[in-house]
Amino acid sequence: MKRTVVIALALSSALGLAACGNTTGDRALSGGAIGAGAGAVGGALMGEPLAGAAIGGAAGAATGALTNSDQINLGKPAWR
């Protein structure tokens, strides 16, 4: 039960924080990075930081790639 709650929190954090940038590539890259970080933290609480990072990264990258800057816009990515 705890593991499911942590995964749900990591995924919702990734979805809420994903997608900086205007291009699909920028949004997928930043979403994946943010999601992986959030997932690693959530996974570490359950003793599985790598699994959490993988799940969070995938969810964040998908969110970044499937949304546009009109839906979620956190500004210019740090690498631009």
C-alpha positions as CSV (number, residue, x, y, z in Angstrom):
1,M,0.0,0.0,0.0
2,K,2.7,2.5,0.9
3,R,4.6,1.8,-2.3
4,T,1.5,2.6,-4.4
5,V,1.0,5.9,-2.5
6,V,4.6,6.9,-3.0
7,I,4.5,6.0,-6.7
8,A,1.3,8.0,-7.1
9,L,2.9,11.0,-5.4
10,A,5.9,10.8,-7.6
11,L,3.9,10.6,-10.7
12,S,1.7,13.5,-9.7
13,S,4.8,15.5,-8.9
14,A,6.3,14.7,-12.3
15,L,3.1,15.6,-14.1
16,G,2.8,18.9,-12.2
17,L,6.4,19.9,-12.7
18,A,7.1,18.6,-16.2
19,A,7.6,20.5,-19.4
20,C,9.8,23.6,-19.5
21,G,10.5,24.9,-23.0
22,N,8.6,25.4,-26.2
23,T,9.8,22.5,-28.4
24,T,8.7,19.0,-27.9
25,G,12.2,17.9,-27.4
26,D,12.9,20.5,-24.7
27,R,9.7,19.7,-22.9
28,A,10.3,15.9,-23.0
29,L,13.9,16.4,-21.8
30,S,13.0,18.7,-18.9
31,G,10.0,16.7,-18.0
32,G,12.0,13.5,-17.8
33,A,14.7,15.1,-15.7
34,I,12.2,16.6,-13.2
35,G,10.2,13.4,-13.1
36,A,13.3,11.2,-12.5
37,G,14.3,13.4,-9.6
38,A,10.9,13.4,-8.0
39,G,10.6,9.6,-8.7
40,A,14.0,8.9,-7.1
41,V,13.1,10.8,-4.0
42,G,9.7,8.9,-3.8
43,G,11.4,5.6,-4.6
44,A,14.1,6.2,-2.0
45,L,11.4,6.4,0.7
46,M,10.4,2.9,-0.3
47,G,13.9,1.5,-0.8
48,E,13.7,1.5,-4.6
49,P,15.2,4.8,-5.8
50,L,16.1,3.5,-9.3
51,A,12.6,2.1,-9.9
52,G,11.1,5.4,-8.8
53,A,13.5,7.4,-11.0
54,A,12.6,5.2,-14.0
55,I,8.8,5.5,-13.4
56,G,9.0,9.3,-12.7
57,G,11.3,9.9,-15.6
58,A,9.0,8.1,-18.0
59,A,5.9,9.9,-16.8
60,G,7.6,13.3,-16.9
61,A,9.0,12.8,-20.4
62,A,5.6,11.6,-21.6
63,T,3.9,14.6,-20.1
64,G,6.4,17.0,-21.5
65,A,6.1,15.4,-25.0
66,L,2.3,15.2,-25.0
67,T,1.6,18.8,-23.8
68,N,2.3,22.1,-25.4
69,S,3.4,25.4,-24.0
70,D,-0.2,26.7,-23.8
71,Q,-1.1,23.9,-21.4
72,I,1.9,23.9,-19.1
73,N,4.7,26.5,-19.3
74,L,7.4,26.9,-16.7
75,G,9.5,29.2,-18.9
76,K,12.8,28.9,-20.7
77,P,14.8,25.8,-19.9
78,A,18.2,26.2,-18.1
79,W,20.2,24.9,-21.0
80,R,18.9,27.5,-23.6
